Amino acid sequence: MNSSDLLADAFERIREAVHGAVEGLSPDDINARLDPDANSIAWLVWHLSRIQDDHVSDAAAVEQVWFSQKWADRFELPFARGATGFGHTSKQVAAVQVESPELLLGYFDAVHEQSVRFVAGLDDAALDSVVDESWSPPVTLGVRLVSVIADDLQHAGQAAFVRGSVERR
């Protein structure tokens, strides 16, 4: 297994976890919050998709799927079109209301496809390239991708937890 295959496998595990957390749920369940300040499945999956889209698109030097495939228009969220959910308040989390699991998974799957296409062409030398010099030490592509994977898996796990709690109500 090479680095590209390893990254593709990690992104596939995110896809499996996200689908497991979302498929078969009603809009009420996807948008449910366990308490007034908790994150919903809708927000968690939208956020992890937005971060992956933002970071991988930047590294790949391509337009975000959010814009290129007009997902921003489909979601119709009441904040800046480029928002990713980073630093969202409880009120902003509540504003992420998704009409169906298909909408949420449609966007996630489009981001996943773009991410897997990008990592398929990477070699070890590419992973050492610096993608963000605003940190000390500067962030390499490999570190950025591992960071996205780790963050996405945490949020997918949180979504699975929320699903289990909602289903036991």
N, C-alpha and C positions, 0 to 999 in steps of 0.2 A: 504494500500500500504506500502510495506517495502522499505528499502534503495536500495536493489537490483533492485526492480521493478522501482523505481524512476530513477535510473541511466540508466536502459535499455530504459525507456521512453525518457530520454534526448538524448541518442545516436540515438534513432529512429527519433527524431525531426531533428537532424543533417542530417540523411540520407534523409529525405523528402526534406530538404532545398537544399542539394547538388544535388539531382536528379532534382529538380525544376529548378536549375540554369544551368544544363548541357544538359538534355535530349532534343533531336531534333535539336541541334545546329550543324552547319557545323564545320569542322576543322578550317576554317578561322575565324569563330566567336569565337570559344573556345580560339584560340591563339591571338585574337585581343587585342590591348592595347589602351586605350582611349587617351593616350599621350605617348611620348617616355619613360617616367619613371614609367608609371602605371603598376600595376599587371594585368595580363590576368586571365581569368577564369581558364585556364589550370594551371597556376602557383598557384593560390589560392587554387584550389581543390587538386592539387598534394601536396602542402605544408601542408594543414590541414590534409590530409591523412597520410603524412609522420610523422607529429608530433604525431598524435593519435597512429599510428603504433609503433613509437619509445617509447613513454611514457607508453602505455598500455602493450606492450610486455615486457618492462623492469619490470613493476610492477607484471606482471603475470609470470615472469621468463621463457618466451618462446621466440623463435626466431621471429624476425620481419617477417611479411608476405612479405615485400619487398624482402627479401632474400629467405625465405623458399619456396615461390611460384614463384620465379624468375621474379618478376615484375621489378627489377632493369635492367635485361637483356632486357625485353620488351620495356622499356621506352628509353633505350640507351641515357641517358643524359650525357653531357660532363663535369661532375665533379665527385668528389669522390662518390663512390657507397653508402656510408652511409649518404650523405648530406640530410638535411631535409628542406632546404630553409631558415633556421634561419640565419639572417644577410646577405642574398643574396644582391648583387649589382644589379643595373638595367640591366647590361649586363648578369648576371646570370639568372635573371628573364626572359629575352628575350630568353635565351637558352632552356627554358622549352617549347618545341613545342610538342604537342600531335596530333597524326595522326587521332584520332577518339574519339567521346564521349564514345564509348564502352571501349576503353582502360582505360580512366580516371575513368569511373564508375566501371569498373571491379576491379581495384585496390582498390578504395574506398570501394566497397561492401565487398571485402575480408577482409579488415581491420575492417569494421563494424561488420562482422560476428564474428571475433575473439574477438573484444571488448565486444560484447553482451554476448558471451559464458563466458568470464571472469567475468563480473559483475553479471551474473546469480548465481554464486556460492558464492557471498560475503555476509557476515553478518556485523552487525554494529561494532563488535570487529575488524574485518579485516580492516575496514575503518580508524580505529585509529592507525594502524601500520605505523611506520615511513618508508618511501621509499627513502628519500633523506636527508642526514644529512649535506649537504653542505650549507644549508640555516639556518638562525636564525630567528625564531624558525625552527626546522627541519620540513620537509614537510611530512604530512601523506598521506596515499593512498586516503582518501576522498578528501583532498585538491587538490591532483594531478589530480584526475578524474574531479573534478569541474573545475579546470584550463583548462584541455583539452577541456571539453565541452564548456566553455565560449569562448575560442580561436577559436574553430571550428565553433561555431555559428556566431561569428563575421566575419570570412572569408567566410562562406557560404552566409551571407548577402551581403558582398562585391561582391561576384561572381554574386549574383542575381541583384545587382545594375549594374554591368558591362553588364550583359545580357540585361537588359532593355535599357541601353544606346546604345548597339550595334544594337538591334532590331529597334531602332528609327532612325538609320542612313539612 
